[in-house]
Amino acid sequence: MKQHLAISAIGPDRTGLVHDLTQVISDCGGNISESRMASLGSEFAMVLLVSGNWHSLAKLETEMAKLADASGLTLHMRRTEPRSSRTDLLPYSIDAVCLDQTGIVSAISGFCSRRSIDIAEVATRSYPAAHTGALMFSVQMVVNVPAKLHLAHLREEFMEFCDSMNLDAILEPVKS
């Protein structure tokens, strides 16, 4: 029977870290179902959903702990289940850009939370504007909007919210 293990790992960024971690997963008979990996400052962070039988995941838990000790990774593992599909939610994307300012992600997530919109993914980055060099901030989200919400009204509220925050943003259906 297929089981699932959620793994988060963070450690000093170095060449070969992804290979080391994924090799342990492969050697133990695990299969990476989903993953997100990124350099964050001088650290490298990974979040993975690994599937396998009970024996494979038990072995993986032991071997990952050994890898963490040997490589300086901070590691967290938790048995979990895959997310069930829900037909009462509509996948939408949010893309926003603005001058960098404190609290942008908190404000957007608050907007979503107050409307029971589930946040599935978030990616952010800061970068200098092309001509002025002003520090800009970009947010990309995948959200699940309850089908019961009136979408035209939601878009109107979202645009008013973005105007109040001075965000250049768009809310649109996810293109598959």
Steps between C-alpha positions, in 0.01 A plus 500: 500500500637839399576737786627859503766694686529880498862613537638848554873555501713812522874529514807679370479541122756286320539317173375141527252551783195422284674188366593380849145534628329356193748210486403397854133512400566288192724251683227444760237432233317830539349697215484881496137591423535878547782733591602863534864599534670839512808688607410743779794721589790267571264212586327246278146394589305199379146382558408160360212256501641148471294186443588137559401193692520489879845334502648751251381800699614355833846442351493850347424659838809332647729579207384864475587549868851368425533736202386794714766424762775460240413805287374762746142489370211595723239241418134446583297200386133419544281219372212641300238428236479650152261792466162384379352674199219741574242599243367785716818706445616680186876541441606862441833676480597830656794693360593825672787747466571813702771704663643286777324569829440313823186287534407427138467122538317546829253740341429278198468187715265691731284599202481132404441373852206734560331351193583132577736491201756221548861586413668204328833653392694822556819624337652842568812688402657843529691653210623841381280676241658507154545874450477654845656230717215541751444182701194317367306208647321229306248243631358204310232289665280211405178519698184291517189715488176356641262444207222664704673842480372741238810538281420841352450639850820331621701654214357844581590462870847377406566797271382744769728326750795520258435871437501564875835317532646656182543154344501432128323163503285254313264223616427247227408133456794261497580393146565127494 
